[in-house]
Amino acid sequence: MAKVGEGAVPSKQPDPNQNLSKSVQKFDQYLSEYDKSQKKGDKDLALSRMSNQLSLMDVAAEQAKKEMRVQEEKVKKDFEAFQKSPTKNNEGVLKHDLNTLKESMRH
C-alpha cells in the first residue's frame, strides 16, 4: 500500500525547469548582444551562442515533459487506488502526488 510522500524521490539531476529558464534567459541575453553588435564576428558569435541555447532549451523541455508525464502517471495510479478504496491514506497519497504535479507545472 502506498504511503504519503512515497512518490517523492529526491532528484540528483538538475531541475529541467530551472535549466530551461536559464537557457531562455541566456538566449535572450545573446539576442540582445546580437542587436548591439556592430562587427560581423560578434554577431556570428551571438548567433552561435543562441543556437547552442536553443539546443539546451529543447533538451530541458523534453526532460521537463517526461518528468511531468511520470508524475501524471503517479496521480492516475493514486486515483485508481482511491476509487477502489477511498481511505484517508489513499486520499493523502493522491493529494500529495497531485500537489507535486502542480508544482512541476509552475516552473
N, C-alpha and C positions, 0 to 999 in steps of 0.2 A: 504494500500500500504506500502511496506517495505521501510525503510529509511536506509541510510548508517549507519553502526555501530549497527543496530538493533539486529543482531545476536550475538554480543559480550556481553556476560553476565559475569561479573567478578566472578571467581570461588573462593569459600571459602574453597574448599578442596585443599590439597596439589597436586601439579602438578605430575601426574603419571610418566611423562618422567623423572622428577628430582628424584622421588622415585626409578625408575628403575636404573638410573645412580648410585645413592648412593648404591643400593643393589649390583650392579655389582662390584663397587669399593670395597665394604666390602667383597664380595665373594672372589675377587682376593687377598685381604689382608689376609683373613683366609687361603686361599690356600698356600700363602707364609709362613704363620705361621706353617701350617702343614708340609711343606717341611723342615723348620728349626728345628722343634720339634724333640727331642730325646726320650722323655718319652711318653709312651702309653697314659697316661691320657691327656697330652697336645694335642696329635694327635686326640684323641676322642673328645676333646672339640672343636678343629678346625673343625672336620667333622660335629659336631652338629651345629656349627655356620654357616658353608657352607650350610647345609641342610635348616636351617632357612632362610638364604638369598635367596636361590633358591625359596622357597615358596613365599617370598616377591616379588621377580622378576616376578614370574608367575602372581600374583595379579596385580602388577603395569602394566605389559604388556597387560593384558586383559583390564584394565581400559583405557590405552592409546589407544588401538584399538577401544574400544567403543566410546571414545571421538572423534577420527578421523572419525569414521563412522557417528556420529551425524553431524559433520562439513561437511562431504561429502554430506550428505542429504540436508544440507542448500544450498550448491553450486548447487546441482541438482535442487532444488526448485527455486533458483535465476535464473538459466539458463532458466528454463521453462518460468518464468515470463519475462525474457529478450527476449526470442524468440517471445512471444506473443506481447510484447510492448517494442521495443528496445529504451527506453528513456535513457537519461543520468543518471537519478536516478537509474533505474534498472541496468544499467551498473556499476554504482558506488557500489551498493549493492553486485553485483556479484563479482566485483574485491576485495572488502573488505573481503567477506567471503572466496574467493579463497586464498587471502593472509594469512588469519587466518589458513586455512587448510595447506598451505605450511609451515607456522611457526611451526605448531604442528608436522609436519613430520621431521623437522630439529632437534628436541630434542632427 
